[in-house]
Amino acid sequence: MKKSLCTVLMLCTCMFINSCSSDKQEINLDANRDIVKNFHRVWSSGQVSELEKILAPDFVCHFINGIEWNGIEGAKFSISSHRKIFPDWYEEIVDMVSEGDKVVTRYKSTGTHQGAFEGLDSTGIKVTIYETSIFRIADGKIAEQWGFPDALSLKNQLSKK
């Protein structure tokens, strides 16, 4: 069932990518994939100083659960805050698809719950969730992200204790 869900999600993502308007200029897909890989590395390392090289100044992040942040400073705050709660947060890219100015990643995120999160005090529980993100690249930097974390799985894992 997980495979079919992932397949449906990837198909929907591809349809989304093809339906979005994009400039028809020369696009370096390898460079776009590299910049997204670097963004995942920042989430994994916490080295938010690298974001200046990765994100557009007017970067916007939209998450399915209603969380949104703007700009490089917003991303720095969000990543740093998340890593205080899950200090060993790590993102491993499982799948990557790129087309035009879009890059889609499906990734496995792991971390140990060490701080207050959505009203729940630290549990010490090691969590694993899968996430999917769609990135729009402009002028060699990430301009926009749409994130789809498996928040239900995260909440279920944290409530087991």
C-alpha positions, 0 to 999 in steps of 0.5 A: 500500500505504501508503494502505491501511495508513493506512486500516486503521490509521484504521479500527482507531483509530475502532473503538478510540475507539468501544469505549472507555468515555467520560463522556457529558458535553458535550464540546468537540471543537474544544477537544480538538483544539486541546489536542492541536495544542498538544502537537504544537507542544511536541514541535516547539518543545521548549518543555516549560514549556507542558506545564503548560497541556496535560497532566493532572498524572497524564498517562500515555503508552504507546508500542507499543515498550514505552516509558512515562512518567508525569506532566508531569515524565516528559513534560518529560524524554522530550521534552527527551531526544528533542530532544537526539538530534533537535534539529530534531524537527518534527511535522506533523499530517496527519490528525486525528479526534475523537470523545467524549473521544478525539483521534487524530492521524496525523503526519509527524515529521522530525529530524536524528540528532545524538546517541546513539540505541538504541546508534547514535552520531550519524549526521547523517541527516535522518529522516522517519517517520509516527506515529499517537497516540490521546489521551484528554482529561479536564477540558481536558487530555491525560490519556493518550496511546497512541503508534504510531511507525514505529520500523522505518522510523526504524531503517532510515533511521538504519542506511543510513550 
